[in-house]
Amino acid sequence: MRVIVGKPETPTPELKSVINYETLNPYWHLTADLAKTIVAPRVLKDGNAYLTQQGYEVVSAFTPDARIIPAETIDWKAVAAGEAQVLVRQRPGPANSLGHFKFDLPNGDGIYLHDTPRKELFAQDKRDLSHGCVRLEDAPRLARWLLGKEPPAAAAPEENILLPRPVPITISYLDPGSQTQIAMLR
């Protein structure tokens, strides 16, 4: 299937890993850099309505029991200047940047394969548009292939479904300027 990979300034790393589970209804945990460069400037420009509109919330930790921190208590100027850090996540739902599926790669780089609501981007010839993760054109198809059956309907956020067996994955660039090649064996 077609994929979207990292921009030249934030390339998808070459790696070998294993997919052990898929996550249904994922939160998107933004990196500190994205909170600084994207979220904070927009909050300063458009106010807290921007957070609500995008489904973002400031949290105490990236854990299931995280406490939501009121956005009005945050010094967004300090965040934008890099003088303070906040943890921002996007709630699951139709606008979530990860879509309905996330496939974690335990490589320590925070890179994963995921769904996306921006399906129109797959029509482009040049698809190096992400911040490093790999966006999938048909994540539900990969979810079915990995499980060997239809994934369960998920109601809860961040529902992890263990795969019947781990699936090795390799991400590599075959030659400079080529599309990223991803290989998986089941």
C-alpha positions as CSV (number, residue, x, y, z in Angstrom):
1,M,0.0,0.0,0.0
2,R,1.1,3.6,-0.4
3,V,2.6,5.3,2.7
4,I,3.6,8.7,3.8
5,V,7.0,9.0,5.4
6,G,9.1,11.7,7.1
7,K,10.0,15.0,5.6
8,P,13.6,15.6,4.6
9,E,14.1,17.5,7.9
10,T,12.4,14.8,9.9
11,P,13.1,11.6,8.0
12,T,11.7,8.2,8.9
13,P,14.7,6.3,10.2
14,E,15.8,3.1,8.8
15,L,15.2,0.4,11.3
16,K,14.5,-3.2,12.1
17,S,11.9,-3.9,14.7
18,V,9.0,-6.2,15.6
19,I,5.3,-5.3,15.9
20,N,3.8,-7.1,19.0
21,Y,0.4,-5.4,19.2
22,E,-1.9,-2.9,17.5
23,T,-3.6,0.0,19.3
24,L,-7.2,0.8,18.5
25,N,-8.4,4.4,19.2
26,P,-5.0,5.7,20.0
27,Y,-4.2,9.0,21.6
28,W,-1.6,11.0,19.7
29,H,1.1,12.0,22.2
30,L,2.8,15.1,20.6
31,T,6.5,15.5,21.0
32,A,7.8,18.4,23.0
33,D,9.0,19.9,19.8
34,L,5.6,19.8,18.2
35,A,4.0,21.3,21.3
36,K,6.5,24.1,21.1
37,T,6.5,24.8,17.3
38,I,2.9,24.0,16.3
39,V,0.6,24.0,19.3
40,A,1.9,26.9,21.4
41,P,2.0,29.4,18.6
42,R,-1.6,28.5,17.6
43,V,-2.8,28.8,21.2
44,L,-1.2,32.2,21.4
45,K,-2.8,33.3,18.1
46,D,-6.3,31.6,18.5
47,G,-6.6,31.0,22.2
48,N,-7.7,27.8,24.0
49,A,-10.4,27.3,21.3
50,Y,-7.7,25.9,19.1
51,L,-7.0,23.1,21.6
52,T,-10.7,22.3,21.8
53,Q,-11.1,22.4,18.0
54,Q,-8.2,20.0,17.5
55,G,-9.1,17.7,20.4
56,Y,-5.9,18.5,22.2
57,E,-5.5,18.3,26.0
58,V,-2.6,19.1,28.3
59,V,-1.9,16.2,30.6
60,S,0.3,15.4,33.5
61,A,1.8,12.3,31.9
62,F,1.4,10.1,28.9
63,T,-0.3,7.3,30.9
64,P,-3.9,6.0,31.1
65,D,-4.4,7.7,34.5
66,A,-3.1,11.1,33.4
67,R,-4.6,14.1,34.9
68,I,-5.9,16.8,32.5
69,I,-4.3,20.2,33.2
70,P,-6.4,23.3,32.5
71,A,-4.9,25.0,29.4
72,E,-5.4,28.4,30.9
73,T,-2.8,27.5,33.6
74,I,-0.1,27.1,31.0
75,D,2.4,29.8,30.1
76,W,2.1,29.3,26.3
77,K,4.7,32.1,25.6
78,A,7.2,30.2,27.6
79,V,6.3,26.9,25.8
80,A,6.7,28.7,22.4
81,A,10.1,30.1,23.5
82,G,11.3,26.7,24.6
83,E,11.5,27.9,28.3
84,A,8.8,25.5,29.4
85,Q,7.5,22.1,28.3
86,V,4.0,20.7,28.3
87,L,2.6,17.3,27.5
88,V,-0.1,17.5,24.9
89,R,-2.2,14.7,23.5
90,Q,-4.9,14.5,20.9
91,R,-8.0,12.5,22.0
92,P,-9.1,9.6,19.8
93,G,-11.8,10.3,17.3
94,P,-12.3,11.2,13.6
95,A,-9.9,14.1,13.7
96,N,-7.1,12.3,15.5
97,S,-3.9,12.5,13.5
98,L,-3.2,8.7,14.1
99,G,-6.7,7.7,12.8
100,H,-8.1,4.5,14.3
101,F,-5.0,2.3,14.4
102,K,-1.4,2.6,15.6
103,F,1.2,-0.1,15.2
104,D,4.0,0.5,17.7
105,L,7.6,-0.2,16.9
106,P,9.7,-0.8,20.1
107,N,12.7,1.0,18.7
108,G,13.1,3.8,21.2
109,D,12.6,6.5,18.6
110,G,8.9,7.0,19.0
111,I,8.4,6.0,15.4
112,Y,5.3,3.9,14.5
113,L,3.0,3.0,11.6
114,H,-0.5,4.5,11.8
115,D,-3.7,5.4,10.2
116,T,-4.6,8.9,9.2
117,P,-7.7,10.9,8.5
118,R,-5.9,12.8,5.7
119,K,-6.4,10.1,2.9
120,E,-6.2,12.8,0.2
121,L,-2.4,13.0,0.7
122,F,-1.9,9.5,-0.7
123,A,-2.8,10.8,-4.2
124,Q,0.4,12.9,-4.2
125,D,3.5,11.6,-6.0
126,K,5.8,13.0,-3.4
127,R,4.7,11.7,0.0
128,D,7.5,12.7,2.4
129,L,5.2,14.7,4.6
130,S,5.3,13.4,8.1
131,H,7.3,14.1,11.2
132,G,9.0,10.7,10.9
133,C,6.2,8.2,11.5
134,V,4.8,6.1,8.6
135,R,1.2,6.9,7.7
136,L,-0.7,4.0,6.1
137,E,-3.1,4.3,3.2
138,D,-5.2,1.3,4.4
139,A,-4.4,0.8,8.1
140,P,-7.6,-1.4,8.6
141,R,-6.2,-3.8,6.0
142,L,-2.9,-4.1,7.8
143,A,-4.7,-4.6,11.2
144,R,-6.7,-7.5,9.7
145,W,-3.5,-9.0,8.1
146,L,-1.5,-8.8,11.4
147,L,-4.3,-10.3,13.5
148,G,-5.4,-12.9,10.8
149,K,-9.0,-11.7,11.4
150,E,-11.1,-8.6,11.8
151,P,-9.9,-6.4,14.7
152,P,-12.5,-6.1,17.5
153,A,-14.6,-3.0,17.7
154,A,-12.9,-0.8,20.2
155,A,-14.8,1.5,22.6
156,A,-12.0,2.5,25.0
157,P,-9.1,4.8,24.1
158,E,-5.7,3.1,23.7
159,E,-7.0,-0.4,23.5
160,N,-3.9,-2.7,22.8
161,I,-4.6,-5.9,20.9
162,L,-1.8,-8.5,21.2
163,L,-0.9,-10.1,17.8
164,P,-1.0,-13.9,17.5
165,R,2.8,-13.7,17.1
166,P,5.3,-10.9,16.7
167,V,5.8,-9.6,13.2
168,P,9.3,-8.5,12.1
169,I,9.5,-5.2,10.2
170,T,12.3,-3.5,8.3
171,I,12.1,0.1,7.1
172,S,14.8,1.1,4.6
173,Y,15.6,3.4,1.7
174,L,16.7,1.3,-1.3
175,D,18.3,4.3,-3.1
176,P,18.4,8.0,-2.5
177,G,15.3,9.8,-3.6
178,S,13.2,6.6,-3.7
179,Q,10.1,5.9,-1.7
180,T,10.6,4.2,1.6
181,Q,10.3,0.4,1.4
182,I,8.7,-1.5,4.3
183,A,8.9,-5.2,4.6
184,M,6.9,-7.4,7.0
185,L,6.8,-11.1,7.3
186,R,4.0,-13.0,9.1
